[in-house]
């Protein structure tokens, strides 16, 4: 996915969806985010389930994130909506929410 990341990429994982909320910036930040999964997981898969145009340069992606623990082989899954802002045809910003309704214009506070 790195070729799809804008050089000025930014993302913050919210407390509702992450055990350790953090801010990630640039391509290196994106790599660090993925590396944090692979430290404790053998497999991490993002399964897109729906794409929704929500405004100029923005798309909401309904996603199921599946992961298998590295030491216990337990599989876990979580539904999440990625709100992706595009710049120069690359991902420049990602917000997270748990429902498509929250992702739609007027649905976010």
N, CA, C and O of each residue as an XYZ file, in Angstrom:
436
protein
N       0.812     -1.209      0.000
C       0.000      0.000      0.000
C       0.846      1.260      0.000
O       0.330      2.343     -0.275
N       2.129      1.147      0.300
C       2.988      2.323      0.422
C       2.936      3.218     -0.819
O       2.914      4.439     -0.662
N       2.914      2.676     -2.048
C       2.839      3.562     -3.213
C       1.567      4.419     -3.262
O       1.512      5.405     -3.997
N       0.547      4.046     -2.481
C      -0.701      4.801     -2.451
C      -0.735      5.870     -1.361
O      -1.738      6.569     -1.218
N       0.343      6.006     -0.591
C       0.385      6.939      0.536
C       1.029      8.249      0.108
O       2.120      8.262     -0.462
N       0.341      9.350      0.389
C       0.853     10.691      0.088
C       2.022     10.999      1.026
O       2.003     10.573      2.180
N       3.036     11.725      0.559
C       4.184     12.051      1.425
C       3.796     12.807      2.705
O       4.490     12.704      3.717
N       2.700     13.559      2.662
C       2.246     14.315      3.844
C       1.119     13.590      4.576
O       0.282     14.227      5.217
N       1.097     12.287      4.483
C       0.078     11.443      5.117
C       0.009     11.692      6.619
O       1.024     11.930      7.274
N      -1.231     11.632      7.156
C      -1.421     11.692      8.606
C      -2.643     10.883      8.995
O      -3.607     10.763      8.239
N      -2.572     10.328     10.206
C      -3.637      9.482     10.720
C      -3.482      9.398     12.235
O      -2.370      9.399     12.763
N      -4.614      9.328     12.916
C      -4.579      9.131     14.361
C      -5.535      7.998     14.699
O      -6.701      8.021     14.306
N      -5.038      7.010     15.427
C      -5.901      5.903     15.830
C      -6.648      6.313     17.101
O      -6.021      6.706     18.085
N      -7.979      6.226     17.090
C      -8.773      6.671     18.227
C      -8.795      5.649     19.366
O      -8.651      4.450     19.129
N      -8.976      6.123     20.592
C      -9.026      5.216     21.750
C     -10.119      4.143     21.635
O      -9.961      3.040     22.159
N     -11.224      4.463     20.952
C     -12.320      3.496     20.825
C     -11.934      2.295     19.957
O     -12.564      1.241     20.039
N     -10.898      2.455     19.124
C     -10.534      1.381     18.201
C      -9.105      0.886     18.351
O      -8.691     -0.032     17.645
N      -8.350      1.484     19.262
C      -6.947      1.090     19.400
C      -6.566      1.004     20.873
O      -6.921      1.875     21.667
N      -5.846     -0.048     21.227
C      -5.395     -0.196     22.611
C      -4.405      0.904     22.987
O      -4.363      1.345     24.136
N      -3.618      1.339     22.019
C      -2.644      2.397     22.244
C      -2.808      3.464     21.165
O      -2.104      3.431     20.155
N      -3.728      4.410     21.362
C      -3.950      5.449     20.355
C      -2.659      6.227     20.078
O      -1.914      6.578     20.992
N      -2.420      6.484     18.793
C      -1.220      7.212     18.396
C      -1.496      8.018     17.146
O      -2.495      7.805     16.459
N      -0.603      8.945     16.861
C      -0.632      9.733     15.632
C       0.491      9.237     14.728
O       1.611      8.997     15.179
N       0.173      9.088     13.457
C       1.139      8.607     12.472
C       1.223      9.628     11.339
O       0.201     10.095     10.836
N       2.445      9.967     10.945
C       2.645     10.943      9.878
C       3.643     10.414      8.867
O       4.586      9.712      9.232
N       3.446     10.739      7.618
C       4.315     10.424      6.489
C       4.253      8.931      6.151
O       3.581      8.151      6.825
N       4.958      8.565      5.111
C       5.030      7.168      4.698
C       5.651      6.328      5.820
O       5.227      5.198      6.061
N       6.641      6.876      6.493
C       7.274      6.148      7.601
C       6.286      5.900      8.741
O       6.321      4.840      9.366
N       5.413      6.857      9.017
C       4.391      6.660     10.026
C       3.429      5.552      9.637
O       3.034      4.744     10.477
N       3.050      5.512      8.360
C       2.183      4.443      7.867
C       2.852      3.083      8.056
O       2.216      2.127      8.497
N       4.130      3.005      7.721
C       4.873      1.750      7.916
C       4.928      1.367      9.391
O       4.797      0.192      9.734
N       5.120      2.354     10.264
C       5.182      2.096     11.708
C       3.849      1.555     12.208
O       3.821      0.665     13.059
N       2.727      2.092     11.679
C       1.387      1.616     12.045
C       1.257      0.137     11.696
O       0.824     -0.657     12.531
N       1.627     -0.245     10.465
C       1.532     -1.647     10.067
C       2.483     -2.512     10.874
O       2.128     -3.628     11.254
N       3.670     -2.023     11.140
C       4.650     -2.783     11.925
C       4.127     -3.075     13.318
O       4.412     -4.132     13.882
N       3.359     -2.139     13.880
C       2.811     -2.354     15.227
C       1.876     -3.566     15.250
O       1.816     -4.277     16.253
N       1.150     -3.808     14.160
C       0.309     -5.009     14.069
C       1.170     -6.254     13.974
O       0.929     -7.247     14.661
N       2.172     -6.190     13.119
C       2.965     -7.379     12.832
C       3.874     -7.782     13.984
O       4.434     -8.879     13.976
N       4.027     -6.909     14.974
C       4.778     -7.274     16.175
C       4.028     -8.316     16.995
O       4.650     -9.131     17.677
N       2.702     -8.298     16.936
C       1.906     -9.207     17.765
C       0.986    -10.117     16.958
O       0.334    -10.997     17.522
N       0.928     -9.912     15.652
C       0.046    -10.693     14.794
C       0.847    -11.378     13.693
O       1.804    -10.815     13.162
N       0.440    -12.605     13.358
C       1.051    -13.297     12.226
C       0.402    -12.874     10.918
O       1.039    -12.887      9.864
N      -0.847    -12.506     10.990
C      -1.577    -12.165      9.776
C      -2.512    -11.007     10.086
O      -3.225    -11.037     11.089
N      -2.517     -9.994      9.240
C      -3.443     -8.871      9.352
C      -4.021     -8.630      7.963
O      -3.277     -8.433      7.003
N      -5.347     -8.646      7.856
C      -6.006     -8.474      6.570
C      -7.093     -7.409      6.713
O      -7.926     -7.473      7.616
N      -7.070     -6.432      5.809
C      -8.158     -5.464      5.710
C      -9.031     -5.881      4.532
O      -8.568     -5.895      3.392
N     -10.289     -6.220      4.800
C     -11.210     -6.651      3.749
C     -12.193     -5.529      3.459
O     -13.110     -5.311      4.251
N     -12.034     -4.804      2.348
C     -13.008     -3.766      2.021
C     -14.350     -4.394      1.688
O     -14.418     -5.390      0.967
N     -15.410     -3.812      2.213
C     -16.755     -4.365      2.000
C     -17.677     -3.394      1.291
O     -18.762     -3.766      0.845
N     -17.241     -2.144      1.188
C     -18.050     -1.149      0.493
C     -17.311      0.170      0.405
O     -16.609      0.564      1.335
N     -17.475      0.853     -0.726
C     -16.847      2.145     -0.955
C     -17.944      3.177     -1.175
O     -18.883      2.935     -1.933
N     -17.830      4.337     -0.510
C     -18.865      5.367     -0.591
C     -18.222      6.729     -0.782
O     -17.404      7.162      0.029
N     -18.599      7.402     -1.865
C     -18.136      8.764     -2.117
C     -18.855      9.668     -1.127
O     -20.084      9.737     -1.134
N     -18.105     10.362     -0.273
C     -18.754     11.200      0.748
C     -18.434     12.683      0.581
O     -18.780     13.492      1.442
N     -17.787     13.037     -0.502
C     -17.486     14.444     -0.738
C     -16.265     14.574     -1.614
O     -15.617     13.581     -1.943
N     -15.950     15.799     -1.993
C     -14.787     16.001     -2.867
C     -13.504     15.438     -2.243
O     -13.075     15.867     -1.172
N     -12.912     14.481     -2.932
C     -11.651     13.918     -2.464
C     -11.755     13.047     -1.236
O     -10.746     12.790     -0.579
N     -12.968     12.578     -0.901
C     -13.132     11.727      0.280
C     -13.960     10.499     -0.048
O     -14.931     10.553     -0.803
N     -13.544      9.393      0.544
C     -14.281      8.150      0.388
C     -14.346      7.453      1.748
O     -13.380      7.457      2.512
N     -15.505      6.857      2.033
C     -15.658      6.032      3.236
C     -15.562      4.574      2.784
O     -16.251      4.151      1.856
N     -14.702      3.823      3.451
C     -14.495      2.420      3.087
C     -14.916      1.546      4.264
O     -14.262      1.518      5.306
N     -16.032      0.829      4.068
C     -16.456     -0.127      5.085
C     -15.481     -1.297      5.029
O     -15.248     -1.870      3.965
N     -14.917     -1.646      6.172
C     -13.831     -2.608      6.206
C     -13.985     -3.575      7.373
O     -14.430     -3.200      8.458
N     -13.615     -4.804      7.129
C     -13.474     -5.769      8.223
C     -11.981     -6.022      8.371
O     -11.311     -6.423      7.419
N     -11.469     -5.784      9.573
C     -10.066     -6.059      9.851
C      -9.990     -7.390     10.577
O     -10.594     -7.566     11.635
N      -9.241     -8.332      9.999
C      -9.037     -9.634     10.606
C      -7.574     -9.786     10.971
O      -6.693     -9.320     10.248
N      -7.318    -10.433     12.084
C      -5.934    -10.649     12.511
C      -5.845    -11.972     13.270
O      -6.799    -12.413     13.910
N      -4.670    -12.587     13.176
C      -4.389    -13.840     13.878
C      -3.189    -13.592     14.777
O      -2.143    -13.133     14.317
N      -3.342    -13.897     16.065
C      -2.275    -13.675     17.031
C      -1.023    -14.481     16.728
O      -1.102    -15.625     16.279
N       0.129    -13.879     16.974
C       1.410    -14.534     16.677
C       1.707    -15.687     17.626
O       2.301    -16.682     17.210
N       1.313    -15.578     18.877
C       1.674    -16.616     19.846
C       0.521    -17.552     20.192
O       0.740    -18.638     20.728
N      -0.709    -17.133     19.886
C      -1.840    -17.952     20.330
C      -2.710    -18.468     19.185
O      -3.591    -19.294     19.425
N      -2.499    -18.016     17.963
C      -3.281    -18.432     16.802
C      -4.770    -18.143     16.936
O      -5.586    -18.765     16.256
N      -5.123    -17.216     17.796
C      -6.527    -16.825     17.930
C      -6.820    -15.757     16.880
O      -6.082    -14.782     16.742
N      -7.930    -15.963     16.133
C      -8.331    -14.980     15.129
C      -9.321    -14.005     15.743
O     -10.213    -14.389     16.500
N      -9.144    -12.741     15.403
C     -10.059    -11.709     15.859
C     -10.487    -10.884     14.651
O      -9.780    -10.831     13.645
N     -11.635    -10.248     14.754
C     -12.125     -9.418     13.653
C     -12.829     -8.194     14.227
O     -13.429     -8.245     15.300
N     -12.742     -7.103     13.490
C     -13.370     -5.852     13.910
C     -13.838     -5.118     12.664
O     -13.093     -4.994     11.692
N     -15.078     -4.628     12.696
C     -15.579     -3.801     11.604
C     -15.227     -2.354     11.890
O     -15.401     -1.869     13.008
N     -14.733     -1.670     10.870
C     -14.334     -0.284     11.004
C     -14.577      0.406      9.667
O     -14.496     -0.220      8.610
N     -14.875      1.694      9.726
C     -15.022      2.492      8.512
C     -13.833      3.442      8.442
O     -13.580      4.211      9.370
N     -13.112      3.376      7.333
C     -11.997      4.284      7.098
C     -12.515      5.465      6.290
O     -13.117      5.282      5.232
N     -12.286      6.659      6.780
C     -12.631      7.866      6.045
C     -11.324      8.375      5.446
O     -10.469      8.911      6.151
N     -11.186      8.199      4.144
C      -9.925      8.478      3.463
C     -10.046      9.778      2.676
O     -10.952      9.947      1.861
N      -9.120     10.686      2.936
C      -9.015     11.928      2.160
C      -7.870     11.760      1.179
O      -6.775     11.329      1.542
N      -8.142     12.108     -0.066
C      -7.160     11.932     -1.127
C      -6.545     13.272     -1.527
O      -7.204     14.311     -1.512
N      -5.274     13.216     -1.880
C      -4.572     14.368     -2.434
C      -3.606     13.830     -3.483
O      -2.844     12.901     -3.212
N      -3.637     14.404     -4.662
C      -2.781     13.939     -5.754
C      -2.966     12.441     -6.005
O      -2.004     11.727     -6.288
N      -4.212     11.978     -5.897
C      -4.584     10.575     -6.132
C      -3.926      9.605     -5.156
O      -3.758      8.426     -5.466
N      -3.552     10.103     -3.974
C      -2.968      9.252     -2.934
C      -3.669      9.510     -1.607
O      -4.302     10.549     -1.422
N      -3.552      8.554     -0.679
C      -4.165      8.709      0.644
C      -3.361      9.716      1.461
O      -2.185      9.497      1.751
N      -4.014     10.827      1.829
C      -3.339     11.883      2.585
C      -3.754     11.878      4.054
O      -2.995     12.325      4.914
N      -4.948     11.378      4.342
C      -5.438     11.379      5.722
C      -6.436     10.237      5.882
O      -7.238      9.970      4.986
N      -6.379      9.572      7.022
C      -7.361      8.536      7.341
C      -7.924      8.821      8.724
O      -7.183      8.999      9.692
N      -9.253      8.861      8.798
C      -9.975      8.894     10.064
C     -10.681      7.557     10.210
O     -10.944      6.879      9.217
N     -10.985      7.175     11.435
C     -11.650      5.909     11.705
C     -12.971      6.173     12.409
O     -13.083      7.102     13.210
N     -13.965      5.356     12.108
C     -15.218      5.372     12.834
C     -15.777      3.948     12.821
O     -15.276      3.082     12.103
N     -16.793      3.721     13.603
C     -17.347      2.369     13.687
C     -18.616      2.192     12.860
O     -19.132      1.080     12.754
N     -19.128      3.281     12.270
C     -20.350      3.136     11.478
C     -20.318      4.027     10.243
O     -19.712      5.099     10.241
N     -20.980      3.560      9.201
C     -21.074      4.332      7.968
C     -21.839      5.634      8.211
O     -21.523      6.660      7.610
N     -22.833      5.595      9.080
C     -23.617      6.798      9.377
C     -22.729      7.918      9.917
O     -22.893      9.079      9.543
N     -21.798      7.573     10.788
C     -20.867      8.578     11.336
C     -19.926      9.111     10.276
O     -19.463     10.248     10.369
N     -19.640      8.301      9.269
C     -18.705      8.707      8.219
C     -19.331      9.679      7.224
O     -18.624     10.448      6.573
N     -20.654      9.643      7.107
C     -21.325     10.480      6.115
C     -21.284     11.958      6.537
O     -21.240     12.269      7.727
N     -21.299     12.859      5.550
C     -21.340     14.294      5.877
C     -22.483     14.594      6.855
O     -23.617     14.156      6.662
N     -22.160     15.341      7.893
C     -23.137     15.643      8.933
C     -23.184     14.595     10.026
O     -23.785     14.826     11.075
N     -22.558     13.442      9.801
C     -22.560     12.377     10.792
C     -21.436     12.484     11.797
O     -21.488     11.866     12.861
N     -20.406     13.273     11.464
C     -19.259     13.456     12.352
C     -19.414     14.759     13.108
O     -19.884     15.764     12.576
N     -19.008     14.710     14.354
C     -19.098     15.921     15.191
C     -18.045     16.919     14.813
O     -17.970     17.993     15.409
